[in-house]
């Protein structure tokens, strides 16, 4: 009965029940229907993520928060393992298990916690629930415990790579650590049944550094176009972002204020722009005090951290979004700015290239380090409001096709399934390899016994027989 349900709407002629399975193999329509039906079965997913999506603000927070919510909306049983300052017991119906975390000594952020993730409580929960997939963020320390749990309990493992640490290391520590970091990334990819990356550029970067590209797939980008929407534009917020001058042209950067974001270069761009232009930083981070000193005496304003509708209003109330960061694996904030109806001027690096896929139409890209080109692009948008409006409208139209539901469905139904299939194939291969090894060992043992028997027979035969044989 279950199989015959797959055949409804099939264009091929009716077949006897005994030939149903053959049709499932031959008919693409039936295969698609069967796949959709199988995907409706609730799954058990264990998500390991650091830093915590419940306290640390970043693009990864947005992605994992929406993933957890989307999986719960589908009906999956989700467990989240994360180090968090003040963790909730549940999130959108998902069980949250807090693990002990610690701060990075060279990064001044109280919410960025890393964790070894070694916990008897977590291990016992995974043993009892037997998740279909473990999904862990990387790089970090939590990935190693997730690998350990996955291998011990024979569970398919998905690793998603978000923060390009080799780019961060020279800014915060010693550049000699870059090569060992690539070794860690290669190890994590080798241990995973599938590695997800946020952009095509990042997939190519990993492949160039000898990471196995056949096990890498792209986590489809998405944005909530209801939360980030031009309708939130507000004169009151414009006044707040411009220091009481809402008629000014407002350039903005929204996101974490860190040294790796390359924000200081915006001062050199700002001083070359027409009078009446100001810059607003929305967000907070370890570099805020340094940035305030760097921009002192210029028309630059800091709003601090904004959330919810205030954040949506800040996006929509600016005019141009500036993105100078060269270390973005995706650049969620640029995507949110486009959805909010802003013209984006961004560096052609990392995941930003995958966001602004039509430079000159949906946004603008400038070469890395070419701040003169960035200045020219920004000035052109300031001096030609009609051009700015046209680009902003095209950007909004582009983002309307990038919904979270489709992105999460692809992760769950296609990419998790791919990891499960790969895991099962490797498991069968391991058993086959063990059988071959045992067979060869047995044959070698028998050959050794036979050789030893013949040698003993020749060694201890009577002397007359030995003379006769000679």
Secondary structure by P-SEA (a helix, b strand, c coil): caaaaaacccccccccccaaaaaaaccaaaaaaaaaaaaccbbbbbbbbcccccccccaaaaaaaaaaaaaaaaccbbbbbccccccccccccbbbbbcccccccccccccccccccccaaaaaaaaaacccbbbbbcccaaaaaaaaaaaaabbbbbbbbcccccccccccccccaaaaaaaaaaaaaaaccbbbbccaaaaaaaaaaccccccccccbbbbcccccccccccaaaaaaaaccccccccccccccccccccccaaaaaaaaccccbbbbbcccccaaaaaaaaaccccccccccccaaaaaaaaaaccbbbbccccccccaaaaaaaaabbbbbbccccccccccccccccbbbbcccaaaaaaaaaaaaaacaaaaaaaaaaaaaaaccccaaaaaaaaaccaaaaaaaaaaaaaaaaaaaaaaaaaaaaaaaaaaaaaaaaaaaaacccaaaaaaac
